[in-house]
Amino acid sequence: MKHIAIIGGGASGLMAALFAARTGADVTIYEHNNNVGKKILASGNGRCNIINTTASYEDYAGADPQFVTYALKQLNFYYFEKFCHSIGLVLDIKEDGRCYPLSNEAKSVLIALKSAVSETGVKIITDSKVIAITKHDSRFNVQTEMDKHNYNNVLIATGSEAAPQLGATGDGYTFARAFGHEILPTYPSLVQLHLNSKNHPKMAGVKTVAEVTLFIDNKSYIKVTGDILFAAYGISGLAILDISQRASYALLHKQRVSISLNLLPRYEREELVCVIEKLFASIPKHDAHTALCGLLPAKIVTYLLEDAAITQNTPVSSLNQKDVKKLAHLIGEWEFEVTDTHGFKHAEVSGGGVSTAQINNKTMESKLIEGLYFAGEVIDIVGRRGGYNFNFAWASGMIAGKEMGK
């Protein structure tokens, strides 16, 4: 009988344990938290966006995004939905491809998965921190703070440094590096951004819909429309999370990063000029601040006017076409310099990690060390928002589990 150790009881680790145990292998999960699946419980604001029906390599970043292609084909949505039914989990499939447990509760995912794993006889050792993994001849020695055991295969599924409050660490990178693996620099992703502006803290709490354009070294890179939320540190919201991977990667490489906000994306520029002119013409006695509050949140208007060098109590009747065009320009292209991310503590996932060049994409086995495997976020693969990171976690875990059990 094969003896397999899985380091990390997250999504990929649990998936791997289940499929390895189904082959008849003796499987042990080492989890340093007091329970497995903490990030599963926290995902999707407690709802768990478990997978996306549309996933392809284009939804991922890393040195080689196409690394995910084989895994995603092996665990396509049809297969995954069938798998979910086999462990008692029913999915709620949204029109945009996102899927949630029908219960709308992440706890359902963990209960179903953990029950299936337990039924196969997998041993789950919690509160057990692995401090070293070594290999002697054909067997691996896994050492914890309490004891050590030998295994035929080891899977490193420790996740990344994102969300340390949920127990995330960089241990997996340390283990991989000890076996000679290259670790590409890590960075926070699906994370809020810090701005270089004296006014954004004064707009903290203001939420609106905007078109956000990301600029890297003054070149437009990506454009996303969605919620934005000003905060004391900078800016958040779904649109910001959607551009954060590329922004964070650029900051890591010391590139200049900025964003431009189109606060009224429903209007083209000339159309917006006309809208403002008509608005001002209908209320000539109103001051500029009062008038623009009919278009935008009041706090935003205050600092938009400041950037436009227009006094708030200026009657709109005294504003000329140049002023109107200046306002339309700012509303459509309000620029902010991005200085940093809000850090790993607030990031949902992490980019960077174990180089895919040293992992077999069809088996998840190390190309350097026979019997050593990797799965999930510890690998240099990061998905965009919408369930894509779980896609790769489930798929890579399944493949690793099957292969280790052979």
C-alpha positions as CSV (number, residue, x, y, z in Angstrom):
1,M,0.0,0.0,0.0
2,K,1.2,3.5,-0.9
3,H,1.7,6.0,2.0
4,I,1.0,9.6,1.0
5,A,1.4,12.8,2.9
6,I,-0.4,15.9,1.9
7,I,0.9,19.1,3.4
8,G,-2.1,21.5,3.6
9,G,-5.8,20.9,4.1
10,G,-7.2,23.5,1.7
11,A,-9.2,23.0,-1.5
12,S,-6.4,21.4,-3.5
13,G,-5.2,19.3,-0.5
14,L,-8.6,17.9,0.3
15,M,-9.3,17.1,-3.3
16,A,-6.0,15.3,-3.7
17,A,-6.6,13.3,-0.5
18,L,-10.0,12.1,-1.7
19,F,-8.8,11.0,-5.1
20,A,-5.6,9.4,-3.7
21,A,-7.5,7.5,-1.1
22,R,-10.0,6.3,-3.7
23,T,-7.1,4.4,-5.3
24,G,-6.6,2.5,-2.1
25,A,-3.6,4.6,-0.8
26,D,-3.0,5.4,2.8
27,V,-3.3,9.2,3.0
28,T,-2.5,11.6,5.8
29,I,-3.2,15.4,5.7
30,Y,-1.1,17.7,7.8
31,E,-2.9,21.0,8.6
32,H,-1.3,23.5,10.9
33,N,-4.7,25.2,11.6
34,N,-7.2,23.8,14.1
35,N,-9.4,22.7,11.1
36,V,-9.1,22.2,7.4
37,G,-10.6,24.4,4.7
38,K,-10.5,27.8,6.4
39,K,-10.1,29.7,3.1
40,I,-13.0,27.7,1.7
41,L,-15.2,29.0,4.5
42,A,-14.1,32.6,3.9
43,S,-14.4,32.6,0.1
44,G,-17.1,34.5,-1.7
45,N,-18.0,36.4,1.4
46,G,-19.0,33.2,3.0
47,R,-20.9,31.9,-0.1
48,C,-18.0,30.1,-1.9
49,N,-17.8,30.8,-5.6
50,I,-16.8,27.2,-6.1
51,I,-16.0,27.1,-9.8
52,N,-16.6,28.9,-13.1
53,T,-18.1,27.1,-16.1
54,T,-16.1,29.2,-18.6
55,A,-12.5,28.7,-17.3
56,S,-9.6,28.7,-19.8
57,Y,-5.9,29.6,-19.6
58,E,-6.8,33.1,-20.5
59,D,-8.3,33.6,-17.0
60,Y,-5.0,33.0,-15.4
61,A,-1.6,34.8,-14.9
62,G,1.8,33.4,-14.2
63,A,5.0,32.8,-16.2
64,D,3.1,30.2,-18.2
65,P,-0.7,30.5,-18.0
66,Q,-1.2,27.7,-20.4
67,F,0.1,25.3,-17.7
68,V,-3.5,25.1,-16.5
69,T,-5.0,23.9,-19.8
70,Y,-4.6,20.2,-19.3
71,A,-5.8,20.3,-15.7
72,L,-8.9,22.3,-16.7
73,K,-9.8,19.8,-19.4
74,Q,-9.5,16.9,-17.0
75,L,-11.8,18.6,-14.6
76,N,-14.2,20.3,-16.9
77,F,-17.5,21.6,-15.6
78,Y,-19.6,18.6,-16.5
79,Y,-17.2,16.3,-14.6
80,F,-17.0,18.7,-11.6
81,E,-20.8,19.0,-11.3
82,K,-21.0,15.2,-11.4
83,F,-18.3,15.0,-8.8
84,C,-20.2,17.5,-6.6
85,H,-23.4,15.4,-6.8
86,S,-21.4,12.3,-5.8
87,I,-20.4,14.0,-2.5
88,G,-23.9,15.4,-1.9
89,L,-23.3,18.9,-3.1
90,V,-25.8,20.7,-5.4
91,L,-24.7,23.7,-7.4
92,D,-26.4,27.0,-8.2
93,I,-25.2,27.9,-11.7
94,K,-25.3,31.6,-12.6
95,E,-25.6,33.0,-16.1
96,D,-22.1,34.5,-16.1
97,G,-20.6,31.1,-15.3
98,R,-20.1,31.5,-11.6
99,C,-21.3,28.7,-9.4
100,Y,-22.2,28.5,-5.7
101,P,-23.5,25.8,-3.5
102,L,-27.3,25.8,-3.7
103,S,-27.4,26.4,0.1
104,N,-25.6,29.7,-0.6
105,E,-23.3,28.9,2.2
106,A,-19.6,28.0,2.0
107,K,-19.9,25.7,4.9
108,S,-21.9,23.3,2.7
109,V,-18.8,22.8,0.5
110,L,-16.5,22.1,3.4
111,I,-19.0,19.7,5.1
112,A,-19.5,17.7,1.9
113,L,-15.8,17.6,1.0
114,K,-14.6,16.8,4.5
115,S,-17.2,14.0,4.9
116,A,-16.2,12.4,1.6
117,V,-12.6,12.6,2.6
118,S,-13.2,11.1,6.0
119,E,-15.3,8.2,4.5
120,T,-12.3,7.1,2.5
121,G,-10.2,6.7,5.6
122,V,-8.0,9.7,5.2
123,K,-6.3,10.7,8.4
124,I,-6.5,14.5,9.1
125,I,-4.0,15.8,11.6
126,T,-4.7,19.3,12.6
127,D,-2.7,21.7,14.8
128,S,0.3,20.0,13.2
129,K,3.0,22.2,11.7
130,V,5.4,20.5,9.3
131,I,8.9,22.0,9.8
132,A,10.9,19.9,7.3
133,I,10.5,17.5,4.4
134,T,13.5,15.5,3.3
135,K,14.0,12.5,1.0
136,H,16.3,9.5,1.7
137,D,16.5,6.9,-1.1
138,S,13.0,6.5,-2.3
139,R,11.1,7.7,0.8
140,F,10.2,11.1,2.1
141,N,10.5,12.0,5.8
142,V,7.9,14.5,7.0
143,Q,8.9,16.1,10.3
144,T,6.5,18.0,12.5
145,E,7.1,19.7,15.8
146,M,6.0,16.5,17.5
147,D,7.2,13.5,15.4
148,K,8.3,12.3,12.0
149,H,7.0,9.7,9.5
150,N,8.0,8.2,6.2
151,Y,6.0,8.3,3.0
152,N,6.2,7.2,-0.6
153,N,4.8,10.5,-2.0
154,V,4.4,14.0,-0.7
155,L,2.1,16.7,-2.0
156,I,2.8,20.3,-1.2
157,A,-0.6,22.0,-1.1
158,T,0.1,24.7,1.4
159,G,-1.4,27.6,-0.5
160,S,0.2,31.1,-0.5
161,E,0.9,34.0,1.8
162,A,-2.5,35.6,1.1
163,A,-4.8,35.9,4.2
164,P,-2.3,35.1,7.0
165,Q,-5.2,35.6,9.4
166,L,-6.6,32.4,8.1
167,G,-3.3,30.6,8.7
168,A,-1.6,31.3,5.4
169,T,2.2,31.1,5.4
170,G,5.1,30.8,2.9
171,D,6.1,27.3,4.2
172,G,5.4,25.6,0.9
173,Y,7.9,27.8,-0.8
174,T,10.5,26.9,1.8
175,F,9.9,23.2,1.3
176,A,10.0,23.6,-2.5
177,R,13.2,25.6,-2.4
178,A,14.9,23.0,-0.2
179,F,14.3,20.5,-3.0
180,G,15.9,22.9,-5.6
181,H,12.7,24.4,-7.0
182,E,12.7,28.0,-8.2
183,I,10.2,30.3,-6.5
184,L,9.0,33.2,-8.6
185,P,8.5,36.4,-6.5
186,T,5.1,36.5,-4.8
187,Y,2.7,39.4,-4.8
188,P,-0.9,40.0,-3.5
189,S,-3.8,39.6,-6.0
190,L,-7.5,40.3,-5.8
191,V,-6.6,43.1,-3.4
192,Q,-7.3,46.7,-2.7
193,L,-5.0,49.5,-3.9
194,H,-3.3,52.4,-2.1
195,L,-3.5,55.8,-3.8
196,N,-1.2,58.9,-3.7
197,S,-3.9,61.5,-3.1
198,K,-4.6,63.8,-0.2
199,N,-8.3,63.7,-0.9
200,H,-9.1,60.0,-1.1
201,P,-9.2,59.6,2.7
202,K,-11.9,62.3,2.9
203,M,-14.0,60.3,0.4
204,A,-13.8,57.1,2.5
205,G,-17.0,55.1,2.5
206,V,-18.2,56.6,-0.8
207,K,-19.3,53.8,-3.2
208,T,-20.3,54.2,-6.9
209,V,-20.1,52.5,-10.2
210,A,-17.2,53.6,-12.5
211,E,-15.2,52.5,-15.5
212,V,-11.6,52.0,-14.2
213,T,-8.7,52.1,-16.6
214,L,-5.3,50.7,-15.4
215,F,-2.2,52.5,-16.7
216,I,1.2,50.9,-16.5
217,D,4.1,53.2,-17.3
218,N,1.6,55.6,-18.7
219,K,0.1,53.0,-21.2
220,S,-3.5,51.9,-20.9
221,Y,-3.5,48.2,-20.0
222,I,-7.0,47.1,-19.0
223,K,-10.5,48.7,-18.6
224,V,-13.2,47.4,-16.2
225,T,-16.6,48.7,-15.2
226,G,-18.0,47.9,-11.7
227,D,-18.2,49.0,-8.1
228,I,-15.5,51.2,-6.6
229,L,-15.3,52.1,-2.9
230,F,-13.0,54.9,-1.6
231,A,-11.2,54.0,1.6
232,A,-8.8,55.7,4.0
233,Y,-5.9,53.8,2.5
234,G,-7.0,54.2,-1.1
235,I,-9.7,52.4,-3.2
236,S,-11.5,49.1,-3.2
237,G,-14.5,47.5,-4.9
238,L,-15.0,44.7,-7.4
239,A,-13.6,46.8,-10.3
240,I,-10.5,47.4,-8.4
241,L,-10.1,43.7,-7.5
242,D,-10.4,42.9,-11.2
243,I,-7.4,45.0,-12.1
244,S,-5.4,44.3,-9.0
245,Q,-3.4,41.3,-10.3
246,R,-1.8,43.3,-13.1
247,A,-1.4,46.4,-10.9
248,S,0.3,44.4,-8.1
249,Y,2.6,42.6,-10.6
250,A,3.6,45.9,-12.1
251,L,4.3,47.4,-8.6
252,L,6.5,44.4,-7.8
253,H,8.6,45.2,-10.9
254,K,8.9,48.9,-10.0
255,Q,6.7,50.1,-12.8
256,R,4.6,53.3,-12.6
257,V,1.0,52.4,-11.9
258,S,-2.0,54.7,-12.1
259,I,-5.8,54.4,-12.6
260,S,-8.3,56.6,-14.3
261,L,-11.9,56.7,-13.2
262,N,-14.8,57.4,-15.5
263,L,-17.4,58.3,-12.9
264,L,-20.3,58.4,-15.5
265,P,-19.5,55.7,-18.0
266,R,-22.9,55.8,-19.5
267,Y,-22.1,59.0,-21.3
268,E,-19.6,59.6,-24.1
269,R,-17.5,62.8,-23.5
270,E,-19.4,65.2,-25.8
271,E,-22.7,63.8,-24.5
272,L,-21.6,64.5,-21.0
273,V,-20.7,68.1,-21.8
274,C,-24.2,68.5,-23.1
275,V,-25.7,66.9,-20.0
276,I,-23.8,69.2,-17.7
277,E,-24.7,72.3,-19.9
278,K,-28.4,71.4,-19.8
279,L,-28.3,70.7,-16.1
280,F,-26.6,74.1,-15.3
281,A,-29.0,75.9,-17.6
282,S,-32.0,74.5,-15.8
283,I,-30.7,75.6,-12.3
284,P,-28.7,78.8,-13.0
285,K,-28.9,80.0,-9.4
286,H,-27.5,76.8,-7.9
287,D,-23.9,76.7,-6.9
288,A,-21.5,74.3,-8.6
289,H,-21.5,71.8,-5.7
290,T,-25.3,71.6,-5.4
291,A,-25.7,71.3,-9.1
292,L,-23.2,68.4,-9.5
293,C,-24.8,66.5,-6.6
294,G,-27.5,65.6,-9.1
295,L,-24.9,63.6,-11.0
296,L,-22.4,62.3,-8.5
297,P,-22.1,61.5,-4.7
298,A,-21.6,64.7,-2.7
299,K,-18.2,63.9,-1.3
300,I,-16.9,63.1,-4.7
301,V,-18.2,66.4,-6.0
302,T,-16.3,68.3,-3.3
303,Y,-12.9,67.0,-4.3
304,L,-13.7,66.9,-8.0
305,L,-14.3,70.6,-7.9
306,E,-11.1,71.1,-5.9
307,D,-9.1,69.3,-8.6
308,A,-10.9,71.4,-11.3
309,A,-10.0,74.6,-9.4
310,I,-13.6,75.6,-9.2
311,T,-14.9,77.0,-5.9
312,Q,-17.9,75.0,-4.6
313,N,-20.2,78.0,-4.1
314,T,-19.6,79.4,-7.6
315,P,-23.0,80.0,-9.3
316,V,-23.3,77.7,-12.3
317,S,-24.5,80.7,-14.3
318,S,-20.9,82.1,-14.1
319,L,-19.2,78.9,-15.4
320,N,-18.2,79.1,-19.0
321,Q,-17.9,76.3,-21.6
322,K,-14.2,75.8,-20.7
323,D,-15.2,75.1,-17.1
324,V,-17.9,72.7,-18.3
325,K,-15.4,70.8,-20.5
326,K,-12.9,70.7,-17.7
327,L,-15.5,69.1,-15.4
328,A,-16.5,66.6,-18.1
329,H,-12.9,65.7,-18.6
330,L,-12.3,65.1,-14.9
331,I,-15.5,63.1,-14.5
332,G,-14.5,60.9,-17.4
333,E,-10.8,60.7,-16.6
334,W,-10.1,61.3,-12.9
335,E,-6.5,60.1,-12.4
336,F,-4.8,58.7,-9.3
337,E,-1.4,57.3,-8.8
338,V,-1.2,53.8,-7.3
339,T,1.6,53.5,-4.7
340,D,1.0,50.0,-3.3
341,T,-1.5,47.2,-2.6
342,H,-3.3,46.7,0.7
343,G,-1.0,43.7,1.3
344,F,-1.2,39.9,1.7
345,K,-3.4,40.3,4.8
346,H,-6.3,41.7,2.7
347,A,-5.5,39.7,-0.5
348,E,-7.8,36.8,-1.6
349,V,-5.0,35.1,-3.4
350,S,-1.3,35.4,-4.4
351,G,0.6,35.5,-7.6
352,G,4.0,34.0,-8.0
353,G,5.2,30.8,-6.4
354,V,6.7,27.5,-7.5
355,S,7.9,27.7,-11.1
356,T,5.6,25.8,-13.5
357,A,8.7,25.1,-15.7
358,Q,9.7,22.5,-13.0
359,I,6.3,20.8,-12.7
360,N,4.8,18.3,-15.0
361,N,1.4,19.8,-16.0
362,K,-0.1,16.4,-16.7
363,T,0.7,14.9,-13.3
364,M,1.6,17.8,-11.0
365,E,4.8,15.9,-10.1
366,S,8.1,17.7,-9.7
367,K,10.5,17.4,-12.6
368,L,13.3,17.6,-10.2
369,I,12.3,15.1,-7.4
370,E,10.5,11.9,-8.1
371,G,7.5,11.4,-5.9
372,L,7.1,15.1,-4.9
373,Y,3.9,16.9,-6.1
374,F,2.4,20.3,-6.0
375,A,-1.2,21.6,-6.3
376,G,-3.1,24.8,-5.9
377,E,-2.0,28.3,-5.0
378,V,1.6,27.4,-4.1
379,I,2.2,27.1,-7.8
380,D,2.9,30.2,-9.9
381,I,-0.6,30.4,-11.2
382,V,-3.2,32.9,-10.2
383,G,-6.7,33.3,-11.5
384,R,-9.0,36.3,-11.9
385,R,-12.0,36.9,-9.7
386,G,-15.0,34.6,-10.3
387,G,-14.2,31.1,-9.1
388,Y,-11.2,30.6,-11.3
389,N,-8.7,30.0,-8.5
390,F,-10.9,27.3,-7.1
391,N,-11.0,25.8,-10.6
392,F,-7.3,25.3,-10.6
393,A,-7.2,24.2,-7.0
394,W,-9.7,21.4,-7.6
395,A,-8.2,20.3,-10.9
396,S,-4.6,20.3,-9.8
397,G,-5.5,18.5,-6.6
398,M,-7.5,15.8,-8.4
399,I,-4.7,15.1,-10.9
400,A,-2.0,15.0,-8.2
401,G,-4.2,12.7,-6.0
402,K,-4.8,10.3,-8.9
403,E,-1.2,10.2,-9.9
404,M,0.1,9.7,-6.4
405,G,-2.2,6.8,-5.9
406,K,-1.2,4.9,-9.1
